[in-house]
Amino acid sequence: MFIDVKETATLLSEKNNILLLCHSHPDGDTLGSATALAYALRQTGKNVTVKCGDRISPSFDFMFAEMVEQDFEPEFTVAIDIADTKLLGREFEGIYASKIDLCIDHHGSNVLYAPEIWLDAESASTAEMIYLLICELGVQITPLIASCLFTGVATDTGCFRFSNTTVRTFEIAAKLSALGADTYNIIQVFFETKTRTYAALEKLAIESMRYYCNDRCAFITVTQDMYRRSGSDESEVDRLANLPRQIEGVLVGVTMRELKDGSFKASVRTHGDIDASEICGRLGGGGHMGAAGCTLYGTKQQATNSLVKEIQDEITAFLAKNN
């Protein structure tokens, strides 16, 4: 059942022991949205905890600075920024997939798995939605809540560079800044600072770049061996996703990373009217027009071939339409 922000606020107000779930390989949007909502609900006397099935990068530690541990049995479970229960990660999907009561999400590819769902596919980030929800709850937005939300807004829009950025995005970002969000340090940490291990991984990733579809597709592959050689890990790989698309003449950029189980997770970024969610959707994934992802199986070459085929089809259709 679809609900709106007012109904979501009412539903949460009626519950006392709430679990907020983040997706695996967590980013700034899922974590910022969940922690901000947790702090807001705690102000109203609720017991709230945030859980994620994967390791959380130290760059997000500030979000949990005031997250005092609470011991309780959840009566209501909310999935935050999760379009499909598969994105919980294998362990958490097995535990929580059938227990989710509400989903708050901005992905048009959401598979509608929750009994109650507040979905806004026009929103640039789930953090924008959580800002509106907290306002509806009538709760004070502290500087920490503002910082959590600003991180979600900034990271899901590429620091306001992606095509999903809207007038509302800028308006909410400005309001969060006025409420005390640590905008300077957030932008420095997530967009201007590289760890040495990330820099080493980026070098290896760029060296792996290959071109397909008459050089209109740039493809990076990150292997487990690259993690070992660089000292990096999956918590740092997200920043690589936009590198291939930055190459002049490239319409579709792909960063494909090898997972520990031998499968591959692909992040697809596009320009113009080429729909990344269409490409990934045909391979069992999803996302947005300009940014989407999917999981691929088989050898590295088989995974590459499968994805390149779908990209070629989409580019061909795009060029035919625009010539």
C-alpha positions as CSV (number, residue, x, y, z in Angstrom):
1,M,0.0,0.0,0.0
2,F,1.4,3.4,-1.0
3,I,1.3,6.1,1.7
4,D,2.5,9.7,1.8
5,V,4.6,11.7,4.2
6,K,1.7,12.5,6.6
7,E,0.7,8.8,6.8
8,T,4.3,7.8,7.3
9,A,4.6,10.2,10.2
10,T,1.4,8.9,11.8
11,L,2.4,5.3,11.4
12,L,5.8,5.9,13.0
13,S,4.2,8.0,15.8
14,E,2.1,4.9,16.8
15,K,5.1,2.7,17.3
16,N,7.6,2.6,20.2
17,N,10.3,0.1,19.3
18,I,11.6,0.7,15.8
19,L,14.4,-0.9,13.8
20,L,15.8,1.0,10.8
21,L,17.6,-1.1,8.2
22,C,20.3,0.2,5.8
23,H,21.3,-1.5,2.5
24,S,24.5,-3.5,2.2
25,H,27.6,-1.6,0.9
26,P,26.1,1.4,2.7
27,D,26.4,4.9,1.2
28,G,25.8,8.4,2.6
29,D,22.1,8.3,1.7
30,T,21.0,5.1,3.4
31,L,23.2,5.9,6.5
32,G,22.4,9.6,6.7
33,S,18.7,9.0,6.3
34,A,18.5,6.2,8.8
35,T,20.6,8.0,11.5
36,A,18.8,11.3,11.1
37,L,15.4,9.5,11.4
38,A,16.6,7.6,14.4
39,Y,17.7,10.7,16.3
40,A,14.5,12.4,15.4
41,L,12.3,9.6,16.6
42,R,14.4,9.2,19.8
43,Q,13.5,12.8,20.6
44,T,9.8,11.7,20.7
45,G,10.6,9.0,23.3
46,K,10.9,6.1,20.9
47,N,13.4,3.2,21.1
48,V,15.2,3.2,17.8
49,T,18.2,1.4,16.4
50,V,20.0,1.4,13.1
51,K,21.5,-1.7,11.5
52,C,23.5,-2.6,8.4
53,G,24.7,-5.9,7.2
54,D,28.1,-4.6,6.0
55,R,31.0,-2.8,7.4
56,I,30.5,0.9,7.7
57,S,33.3,3.1,6.5
58,P,35.0,5.2,9.3
59,S,34.1,8.4,7.2
60,F,30.5,7.9,8.5
61,D,31.5,7.6,12.2
62,F,30.3,11.1,13.0
63,M,26.7,10.0,12.2
64,F,26.8,7.6,15.2
65,A,28.5,10.0,17.7
66,E,25.3,10.3,19.8
67,M,23.8,6.9,18.9
68,V,23.6,5.5,22.5
69,E,22.9,1.8,22.3
70,Q,19.4,0.7,23.3
71,D,18.4,-2.8,24.2
72,F,14.9,-3.7,23.0
73,E,12.9,-6.1,20.9
74,P,11.8,-4.3,17.6
75,E,8.0,-4.2,17.0
76,F,8.3,-2.3,13.7
77,T,11.0,-2.6,11.0
78,V,11.6,0.1,8.4
79,A,13.8,-0.3,5.3
80,I,15.6,3.0,4.4
81,D,16.7,3.6,0.8
82,I,16.3,0.0,-0.2
83,A,14.6,-0.9,-3.5
84,D,14.8,-4.6,-3.1
85,T,15.4,-6.9,-0.1
86,K,18.3,-8.4,-2.0
87,L,20.1,-5.1,-1.2
88,L,20.1,-5.9,2.5
89,G,22.9,-8.4,1.9
90,R,22.6,-12.1,2.0
91,E,22.6,-12.5,5.9
92,F,20.3,-9.6,6.6
93,E,17.9,-10.6,3.8
94,G,17.5,-14.0,5.4
95,I,16.8,-12.4,8.8
96,Y,14.7,-9.4,7.9
97,A,13.2,-9.7,4.4
98,S,9.9,-11.1,5.8
99,K,9.8,-8.7,8.8
100,I,9.9,-5.3,7.0
101,D,6.7,-3.3,7.8
102,L,7.5,-0.1,6.0
103,C,9.8,1.0,3.2
104,I,10.9,4.6,2.6
105,D,12.7,5.0,-0.7
106,H,13.3,7.1,-3.8
107,H,14.1,4.4,-6.4
108,G,11.6,4.1,-9.2
109,S,12.8,0.5,-9.6
110,N,11.5,-0.4,-6.1
111,V,10.0,-3.9,-6.3
112,L,7.2,-2.9,-3.7
113,Y,8.1,-5.7,-1.2
114,A,6.8,-3.9,1.9
115,P,3.2,-3.8,3.2
116,E,3.5,0.0,3.5
117,I,5.7,2.0,1.2
118,W,6.4,5.7,0.9
119,L,8.0,6.1,-2.5
120,D,9.1,9.3,-4.2
121,A,11.0,8.5,-7.4
122,E,11.2,12.3,-8.2
123,S,13.3,12.8,-5.0
124,A,17.1,13.1,-5.6
125,S,17.8,11.2,-2.4
126,T,16.0,9.5,0.4
127,A,17.5,12.1,2.7
128,E,15.3,14.7,1.1
129,M,12.3,12.6,2.0
130,I,13.5,12.1,5.6
131,Y,13.9,15.9,6.0
132,L,10.2,16.3,5.0
133,L,9.2,13.5,7.4
134,I,11.1,15.0,10.3
135,C,9.4,18.4,9.6
136,E,6.1,16.5,9.6
137,L,6.9,14.9,12.9
138,G,7.5,18.4,14.3
139,V,10.9,17.4,15.7
140,Q,13.8,19.7,16.2
141,I,16.5,19.3,13.5
142,T,19.8,19.4,15.5
143,P,23.1,20.2,13.8
144,L,23.9,16.5,13.9
145,I,20.6,15.5,12.2
146,A,21.2,18.3,9.7
147,S,24.7,16.9,9.0
148,C,23.4,13.4,8.5
149,L,20.8,14.6,6.1
150,F,23.2,16.9,4.2
151,T,25.6,14.0,3.7
152,G,22.7,11.9,2.1
153,V,21.7,14.8,-0.1
154,A,25.2,15.7,-1.2
155,T,26.5,12.2,-1.8
156,D,23.4,11.0,-3.8
157,T,23.7,14.1,-6.1
158,G,27.5,14.0,-6.5
159,C,27.7,17.2,-4.6
160,F,24.8,18.7,-6.6
161,R,26.4,17.8,-10.0
162,F,24.2,14.9,-11.1
163,S,21.1,15.4,-13.3
164,N,18.8,14.2,-10.4
165,T,19.5,17.5,-8.6
166,T,16.4,19.7,-8.4
167,V,15.4,23.1,-7.1
168,R,14.0,21.3,-4.0
169,T,17.4,19.7,-3.5
170,F,19.1,23.0,-3.3
171,E,16.4,24.4,-1.0
172,I,16.7,21.6,1.4
173,A,20.5,21.7,1.4
174,A,20.3,25.4,2.2
175,K,17.9,24.8,5.1
176,L,20.1,22.1,6.4
177,S,23.1,24.4,6.2
178,A,21.2,27.1,8.2
179,L,20.3,24.4,10.8
180,G,23.9,23.7,11.5
181,A,25.0,21.0,9.0
182,D,28.8,20.8,8.9
183,T,28.7,21.4,5.1
184,Y,32.4,22.3,4.7
185,N,33.8,19.2,6.4
186,I,31.3,16.9,4.8
187,I,32.2,18.1,1.3
188,Q,35.9,17.9,2.2
189,V,35.6,14.3,3.5
190,F,33.4,12.9,0.8
191,F,34.6,14.8,-2.3
192,E,38.0,16.4,-1.6
193,T,39.9,13.9,0.5
194,K,41.4,10.6,-0.6
195,T,43.0,8.0,1.7
196,R,46.2,6.6,0.5
197,T,44.6,3.2,0.1
198,Y,41.9,4.7,-2.1
199,A,44.5,6.6,-4.2
200,A,46.3,3.3,-4.7
201,L,43.0,1.6,-5.7
202,E,42.1,4.4,-8.0
203,K,45.4,4.1,-9.8
204,L,44.8,0.3,-10.4
205,A,41.2,0.9,-11.4
206,I,42.1,3.5,-14.0
207,E,44.8,1.2,-15.4
208,S,42.1,-1.4,-15.8
209,M,39.9,0.9,-17.9
210,R,38.7,-0.5,-21.2
211,Y,36.5,1.0,-24.0
212,Y,33.6,-0.6,-25.8
213,C,30.7,0.4,-28.1
214,N,33.0,2.5,-30.4
215,D,34.5,4.1,-27.3
216,R,31.1,5.3,-26.0
217,C,31.3,3.0,-23.0
218,A,34.2,3.1,-20.5
219,F,34.6,0.1,-18.3
220,I,36.5,-0.3,-15.0
221,T,36.9,-3.6,-13.2
222,V,37.9,-3.8,-9.6
223,T,39.1,-7.2,-8.5
224,Q,39.8,-8.7,-5.1
225,D,43.5,-8.7,-6.0
226,M,43.3,-5.0,-6.4
227,Y,42.0,-4.6,-2.8
228,R,44.9,-6.7,-1.6
229,R,47.5,-4.8,-3.6
230,S,46.2,-1.4,-2.6
231,G,45.3,-2.1,1.0
232,S,41.8,-0.8,0.3
233,D,38.4,-2.6,0.5
234,E,34.8,-2.3,-0.7
235,S,34.0,0.6,1.7
236,E,36.1,2.9,-0.5
237,V,35.0,1.7,-4.0
238,D,31.9,3.9,-4.4
239,R,34.0,6.9,-5.3
240,L,35.2,5.1,-8.4
241,A,31.7,4.8,-9.9
242,N,31.8,8.2,-11.6
243,L,35.3,8.0,-13.1
244,P,34.5,6.2,-16.3
245,R,31.7,8.6,-17.2
246,Q,34.1,11.6,-16.9
247,I,36.0,10.5,-20.1
248,E,35.3,12.8,-23.0
249,G,32.9,11.1,-25.5
250,V,31.8,8.4,-23.1
251,L,28.0,8.1,-22.8
252,V,28.0,5.1,-20.4
253,G,30.5,4.5,-17.6
254,V,30.7,1.3,-15.7
255,T,32.6,0.3,-12.5
256,M,32.3,-3.4,-12.0
257,R,33.7,-4.8,-8.7
258,E,34.4,-8.5,-7.9
259,L,32.7,-9.6,-4.7
260,K,34.2,-12.2,-2.3
261,D,31.8,-14.9,-3.5
262,G,33.1,-14.5,-7.1
263,S,30.1,-12.6,-8.4
264,F,30.3,-9.0,-9.7
265,K,28.5,-5.8,-8.7
266,A,28.2,-3.3,-11.5
267,S,27.5,0.4,-11.1
268,V,26.4,2.1,-14.3
269,R,26.4,5.9,-14.8
270,T,25.1,7.6,-17.9
271,H,24.8,10.9,-19.7
272,G,21.8,12.4,-21.4
273,D,18.7,10.3,-22.2
274,I,20.4,6.9,-21.9
275,D,18.6,5.1,-19.1
276,A,20.9,3.3,-16.7
277,S,17.9,1.7,-14.9
278,E,16.8,0.1,-18.2
279,I,20.3,-1.4,-18.7
280,C,20.5,-2.8,-15.2
281,G,16.8,-3.8,-15.0
282,R,17.3,-6.3,-17.9
283,L,20.0,-7.9,-15.7
284,G,18.0,-8.1,-12.6
285,G,19.0,-4.8,-11.1
286,G,17.7,-1.3,-11.0
287,G,18.1,2.3,-9.9
288,H,17.7,5.7,-11.6
289,M,17.9,7.2,-15.1
290,G,21.5,8.3,-14.6
291,A,22.7,5.8,-12.0
292,A,21.8,2.2,-11.5
293,G,23.4,-1.1,-10.5
294,C,23.1,-4.9,-10.9
295,T,24.8,-8.1,-9.8
296,L,26.4,-10.4,-12.5
297,Y,27.5,-14.0,-12.3
298,G,30.0,-16.1,-14.1
299,T,33.6,-15.3,-15.0
300,K,34.8,-11.7,-15.3
301,Q,34.6,-11.9,-19.1
302,Q,31.1,-13.4,-19.0
303,A,29.9,-10.6,-16.7
304,T,31.5,-8.0,-18.9
305,N,30.0,-9.4,-22.0
306,S,26.5,-9.5,-20.6
307,L,26.6,-5.9,-19.5
308,V,28.3,-4.6,-22.6
309,K,25.6,-6.2,-24.7
310,E,22.8,-4.4,-22.9
311,I,24.8,-1.1,-23.0
312,Q,25.3,-1.5,-26.8
313,D,21.6,-2.1,-27.3
314,E,20.7,1.0,-25.3
315,I,23.3,3.2,-27.0
316,T,22.2,2.0,-30.4
317,A,18.6,2.9,-29.6
318,F,19.6,6.2,-28.3
319,L,21.7,7.1,-31.4
320,A,18.9,6.0,-33.7
321,K,16.4,8.2,-31.9
322,N,18.7,11.2,-32.0
323,N,20.0,11.0,-35.6
